[in-house]
Amino acid sequence: MTGINEIGFFAVFLVFIFAILLIDLGVFSKNGHKVGFSEALIWSVVWIALSVGFYFFLIHFGYLVHGIDTLAEIQFRIDEFKHPINISGLGFEDALVVYEKNLALEYITGYLIEKSLSVDNIFVIILIFYAFGVEEKYYKLVLIWGILGAVVMRFIFIFTGAALVRQFDWILYIFGGILIFTGIKLFLDRNKKDQIDPSKHPVVRFASKYFNVHKQFVGHKFFVKIDGKKYITPLLIVLLVIEFSDVIFAVDSIPAIFAVSKDPYIIFFSNIFAILGLRALFFLLANVLNRFYYLKIGLAVLLTFIGLKMLVHEPLKELGFQTVHSLYVILGILSISVLASVFFPPKEKTGS
């Protein structure tokens, strides 16, 4: 019965999310347009409100995720996903309160990690659009399909990763090492100007070798037929490059959330809410991202902290380090990097 409830809840969640997503991304509207600041702001608020609302939903109805209705099932899930809580001596109602509160904390912490890391992903998407010379009115269309592809890939990555972690605990140490390496590299490269050369990108080379590629953009079309021959357009190449970049990005972001939760459903929920708000966040922050001078340093520290937490998770557990403590540290890192950018911007170099 639990399995049926679990699958049923997940199915309802997906239907709800895709319904909102279709409205947000404007799939029902065929007319492409440049997304303005006000539209981006409204949808950013909507997605953040939904994300926070889901946190409160888990506090009160978290038992629905796995269809829990007995004390034994709560303990089973705690053991299965290694939740850092103890329900010894508690009755079902009290144990459920502790379990659901921790579930909600894991979700919101994972969401915050993914949301903050997605800001760095926006830098990359902007570079891709600029490098390929995509007109602004087509940004929305590319992001629609890019985000839908990201949802599918995250589903595969997360549930595959969760299965591997349950089978092989030592994978967490590999994840931790990857995150520390990425954090250090991000810090060392913080002042480097990222550039993308379309002609040398591996996706472009692959597409040019195996497909007929049209040399010019053809409006909003991904494919075009000329003299009976089918071609893929540069707009599809841009979409493929963005999807490829998201796969690379997921290698960093998904392991990071495994530091706060081993429950694939909670990881998926936090990932999806962060990713689905990416389009609105892109249009909202595209013109002001360069003002967050110390954000990359903050993200570097964040990734390094999460990586270290993975490497020493057992000693931390013995010391009483809980999910809420991770949340406090992450909020502190992000707040300091943003406030430092606002109040202590680097002095502009003046010519002699």
MIDOMI-959068 format. One line per field, with one value per residue (C-alpha): residue number from 1; x negated, y negated, z. Coordinates in nm, 2 decimals. Each point is the difference from the previous one (the first is absolute). Layout:
<dolos>
sedo: (NUM/...) $
X: (X/...) $
Y: (Y/...) $
Z: (Z/...) $
</dolos>
This chain:
<dolos>
sedo: (1/2/3/4/5/6/7/8/9/10/11/12/13/14/15/16/17/18/19/20/21/22/23/24/25/26/27/28/29/30/31/32/33/34/35/36/37/38/39/40/41/42/43/44/45/46/47/48/49/50/51/52/53/54/55/56/57/58/59/60/61/62/63/64/65/66/67/68/69/70/71/72/73/74/75/76/77/78/79/80/81/82/83/84/85/86/87/88/89/90/91/92/93/94/95/96/97/98/99/100/101/102/103/104/105/106/107/108/109/110/111/112/113/114/115/116/117/118/119/120/121/122/123/124/125/126/127/128/129/130/131/132/133/134/135/136/137/138/139/140/141/142/143/144/145/146/147/148/149/150/151/152/153/154/155/156/157/158/159/160/161/162/163/164/165/166/167/168/169/170/171/172/173/174/175/176/177/178/179/180/181/182/183/184/185/186/187/188/189/190/191/192/193/194/195/196/197/198/199/200/201/202/203/204/205/206/207/208/209/210/211/212/213/214/215/216/217/218/219/220/221/222/223/224/225/226/227/228/229/230/231/232/233/234/235/236/237/238/239/240/241/242/243/244/245/246/247/248/249/250/251/252/253/254/255/256/257/258/259/260/261/262/263/264/265/266/267/268/269/270/271/272/273/274/275/276/277/278/279/280/281/282/283/284/285/286/287/288/289/290/291/292/293/294/295/296/297/298/299/300/301/302/303/304/305/306/307/308/309/310/311/312/313/314/315/316/317/318/319/320/321/322/323/324/325/326/327/328/329/330/331/332/333/334/335/336/337/338/339/340/341/342/343/344/345/346/347/348/349/350/351/352) $
X: (0.00/-0.29/-0.15/0.33/0.04/-0.36/0.04/0.34/-0.13/-0.29/0.23/0.23/-0.31/-0.12/0.34/0.03/-0.36/0.04/0.34/-0.17/-0.30/0.21/0.16/-0.33/-0.19/0.28/0.03/0.36/-0.11/-0.16/-0.11/-0.36/-0.09/-0.27/0.06/0.02/-0.12/0.35/0.10/-0.32/0.04/0.36/-0.09/-0.31/0.23/0.25/-0.27/-0.16/0.35/0.08/-0.34/0.04/0.36/-0.12/-0.22/0.30/0.19/-0.27/0.01/0.37/0.05/-0.35/0.13/0.17/-0.34/-0.06/0.36/-0.10/0.27/-0.19/-0.29/-0.19/0.02/-0.14/-0.30/-0.05/-0.02/-0.24/-0.23/0.03/-0.09/-0.21/0.20/-0.19/0.29/0.09/0.36/-0.08/0.27/0.24/0.35/0.12/0.13/-0.31/-0.23/0.18/-0.04/-0.38/-0.03/0.20/-0.18/-0.33/0.13/0.10/-0.34/-0.18/0.22/-0.05/-0.37/-0.04/0.21/-0.21/-0.32/0.14/0.14/-0.33/-0.20/0.25/-0.10/-0.34/0.17/0.17/-0.35/-0.06/0.33/-0.05/-0.34/0.15/0.27/-0.26/-0.26/0.26/0.16/0.35/0.26/0.16/0.35/-0.10/-0.16/0.34/0.05/-0.34/0.03/0.34/-0.15/-0.32/0.18/0.22/-0.31/-0.16/0.30/-0.03/-0.38/0.03/0.25/-0.24/-0.31/0.17/0.17/-0.30/-0.23/0.23/0.00/-0.38/-0.04/0.23/-0.21/-0.34/-0.05/-0.35/0.13/0.08/-0.37/-0.05/0.28/-0.17/-0.34/0.16/0.17/-0.32/-0.19/0.28/0.01/-0.38/0.00/0.29/-0.19/-0.32/0.18/0.22/-0.16/-0.03/0.22/0.21/0.01/0.17/-0.13/0.30/-0.22/-0.21/0.28/0.03/0.37/-0.04/-0.27/0.21/0.31/-0.20/-0.15/0.32/0.28/0.08/-0.03/0.16/-0.24/0.26/0.28/0.34/0.23/0.11/-0.05/-0.22/0.02/0.04/0.06/-0.18/0.03/0.14/-0.30/0.05/-0.24/-0.04/-0.03/-0.25/0.29/0.01/-0.38/0.03/0.26/-0.23/-0.29/0.22/0.11/-0.36/-0.10/0.28/-0.13/-0.34/0.17/0.20/-0.32/-0.08/0.35/0.16/-0.28/0.02/0.36/-0.09/-0.19/0.33/0.23/-0.02/0.38/0.02/0.35/-0.10/-0.31/0.22/0.25/-0.26/-0.17/0.31/0.13/-0.34/-0.04/0.36/-0.05/-0.32/0.16/0.15/-0.32/-0.19/0.19/0.01/-0.38/-0.14/-0.09/-0.11/-0.20/-0.33/0.08/-0.03/-0.38/-0.06/0.27/-0.25/-0.21/0.31/0.09/-0.36/0.02/0.34/-0.11/-0.31/0.20/0.25/-0.29/-0.17/0.33/0.03/-0.35/0.05/0.38/-0.04/-0.20/0.23/0.30/-0.16/-0.05/0.37/-0.03/0.35/0.17/0.09/-0.36/-0.09/0.28/-0.14/-0.35/0.13/0.21/-0.29/-0.24/0.25/0.10/-0.36/-0.09/0.31/-0.04/-0.37/0.08/0.25/-0.20/-0.36/-0.02/-0.35/-0.14/0.00/-0.34/-0.08/-0.23/-0.32) $
Y: (0.00/-0.24/0.05/-0.09/-0.32/-0.10/0.04/-0.17/-0.30/-0.03/0.02/-0.28/-0.21/0.03/-0.08/-0.31/-0.12/0.05/-0.18/-0.31/0.04/-0.01/-0.32/-0.16/0.09/-0.11/0.32/-0.09/-0.32/0.03/-0.36/-0.03/-0.33/-0.16/0.07/-0.33/-0.07/-0.01/0.34/0.15/-0.15/0.13/0.36/-0.01/-0.09/0.27/0.28/-0.11/-0.01/0.35/0.13/-0.14/0.11/0.36/-0.03/-0.06/0.27/0.25/-0.12/0.09/0.27/0.15/0.34/0.01/0.01/0.36/0.09/0.03/0.11/0.19/-0.06/0.29/-0.16/-0.33/0.19/0.19/-0.32/-0.15/0.30/0.03/-0.36/-0.06/-0.30/-0.16/0.03/0.23/0.10/0.25/0.00/-0.22/0.10/-0.01/-0.36/-0.15/0.21/-0.12/-0.36/0.04/0.20/-0.25/-0.30/0.15/0.09/-0.36/-0.12/0.23/-0.12/-0.37/0.04/0.19/-0.26/-0.28/0.18/0.07/-0.35/-0.17/0.23/-0.06/-0.37/0.10/0.21/-0.32/-0.15/0.29/-0.03/-0.37/0.07/0.27/-0.24/-0.28/0.23/0.14/-0.33/0.10/-0.27/-0.08/0.08/0.37/0.03/0.11/0.28/0.15/-0.02/0.18/0.31/-0.04/0.02/0.28/0.20/-0.09/0.14/0.34/0.01/-0.09/0.28/0.25/-0.13/-0.03/0.34/0.17/-0.18/0.08/0.37/0.00/-0.18/0.25/0.29/-0.15/-0.25/-0.08/-0.19/-0.29/-0.04/-0.03/-0.26/-0.19/0.01/-0.13/-0.29/-0.10/0.01/-0.21/-0.25/-0.06/-0.02/-0.25/-0.21/0.00/-0.08/-0.27/-0.28/0.17/-0.11/0.29/0.02/0.24/0.06/0.15/0.15/0.20/0.12/0.38/-0.01/-0.21/0.22/0.31/-0.15/-0.12/0.34/0.21/-0.24/-0.25/-0.33/-0.31/-0.30/-0.26/-0.04/0.06/-0.18/0.22/0.32/0.29/0.18/-0.12/0.18/-0.13/0.17/0.31/0.02/-0.04/-0.23/-0.08/-0.37/-0.19/-0.05/0.38/0.00/-0.27/0.22/0.30/-0.20/-0.12/0.36/0.11/-0.28/0.11/0.35/-0.14/-0.22/0.29/0.19/-0.28/-0.09/0.34/0.15/-0.32/0.08/0.35/-0.16/-0.10/0.28/0.35/0.01/-0.01/-0.15/-0.29/-0.06/0.01/-0.24/-0.25/0.03/-0.04/-0.31/-0.17/0.10/-0.09/-0.36/-0.03/-0.16/-0.28/-0.04/-0.02/-0.30/-0.16/0.02/0.00/-0.37/-0.03/0.32/-0.18/-0.21/0.30/-0.03/0.25/0.26/0.23/0.00/0.07/0.29/0.13/0.00/0.16/0.29/0.05/0.00/0.26/0.22/-0.01/0.08/0.31/0.12/-0.04/0.07/0.28/-0.21/-0.29/0.22/0.11/-0.36/-0.07/-0.19/0.00/-0.11/-0.34/-0.07/0.05/-0.24/-0.27/0.04/-0.02/-0.30/-0.17/0.06/-0.13/-0.30/-0.11/0.03/-0.20/-0.27/-0.03/-0.06/-0.27/-0.19/0.07/0.01/0.02/-0.34/-0.06/-0.02/-0.35/-0.07/-0.19) $
Z: (0.00/0.08/-0.34/-0.17/0.22/-0.08/-0.37/0.01/0.19/-0.25/-0.29/0.14/0.07/-0.36/-0.14/0.22/-0.08/-0.38/0.01/0.16/-0.22/-0.32/0.11/0.11/-0.31/-0.22/-0.20/-0.07/-0.16/-0.34/-0.03/0.12/0.17/0.20/0.37/0.19/0.36/0.14/-0.15/0.13/0.34/0.03/-0.10/0.23/0.29/-0.10/-0.02/0.33/0.17/-0.14/0.12/0.35/0.01/-0.07/0.30/0.22/-0.18/0.10/0.36/0.02/-0.27/-0.04/0.08/-0.34/-0.19/0.10/0.12/0.36/0.25/0.27/0.24/-0.15/-0.34/0.14/0.15/-0.33/-0.20/0.26/-0.03/-0.38/-0.07/0.31/0.12/0.30/0.24/0.30/0.07/0.28/0.27/-0.21/-0.10/-0.36/0.00/0.17/-0.21/-0.32/0.11/0.04/-0.33/-0.21/0.15/-0.10/-0.34/-0.06/0.12/-0.24/-0.28/0.06/0.06/-0.33/-0.18/0.13/-0.11/-0.35/-0.04/0.09/-0.23/-0.28/0.00/-0.12/-0.27/-0.12/-0.07/-0.23/-0.18/-0.06/-0.15/-0.23/-0.13/-0.06/-0.16/-0.25/-0.07/0.11/-0.02/0.34/-0.13/-0.04/0.35/0.15/-0.26/0.05/0.38/-0.02/-0.16/0.19/0.34/-0.11/-0.10/0.33/0.19/-0.17/0.05/0.36/0.06/-0.15/0.18/0.34/0.02/-0.15/0.24/0.30/-0.09/-0.02/0.33/0.17/-0.15/0.04/0.29/-0.11/-0.30/0.24/0.05/-0.38/-0.02/0.29/-0.18/-0.33/0.18/0.19/-0.33/-0.18/0.29/-0.01/-0.38/0.01/0.25/-0.20/-0.33/0.16/-0.19/-0.33/-0.28/-0.13/-0.38/-0.23/-0.36/-0.19/-0.27/0.25/0.23/0.00/-0.05/-0.31/-0.14/0.07/-0.17/-0.30/-0.05/0.02/-0.11/-0.27/0.17/-0.15/0.01/0.11/0.26/-0.15/0.25/0.29/-0.20/0.12/-0.33/-0.36/-0.33/-0.31/-0.34/0.16/0.24/0.38/0.19/0.37/0.07/0.22/0.25/0.06/0.04/0.27/0.18/-0.01/0.13/0.29/0.08/-0.02/0.24/0.24/0.01/0.11/0.25/0.14/0.08/0.26/0.12/0.05/0.22/0.21/0.10/0.10/0.28/0.16/-0.10/-0.13/-0.08/-0.39/0.02/0.22/-0.22/-0.31/0.15/0.10/-0.34/-0.20/0.19/-0.05/-0.37/-0.10/0.13/-0.20/-0.30/0.20/0.20/-0.33/-0.13/0.35/0.06/-0.35/0.02/0.36/0.06/-0.06/0.31/0.23/0.01/0.28/-0.10/-0.16/0.32/0.20/-0.23/0.02/0.38/-0.01/-0.22/0.21/0.33/-0.14/-0.13/0.34/0.17/-0.22/0.08/0.38/0.02/0.26/0.25/-0.05/0.07/0.33/0.09/-0.05/-0.33/-0.15/-0.32/0.15/0.07/-0.37/-0.08/0.23/-0.15/-0.36/0.08/0.17/-0.30/-0.26/0.22/0.05/-0.37/-0.11/0.28/-0.07/-0.37/0.09/0.27/-0.10/-0.38/-0.14/-0.10/-0.38/-0.15/-0.14/-0.28/0.06) $
</dolos>
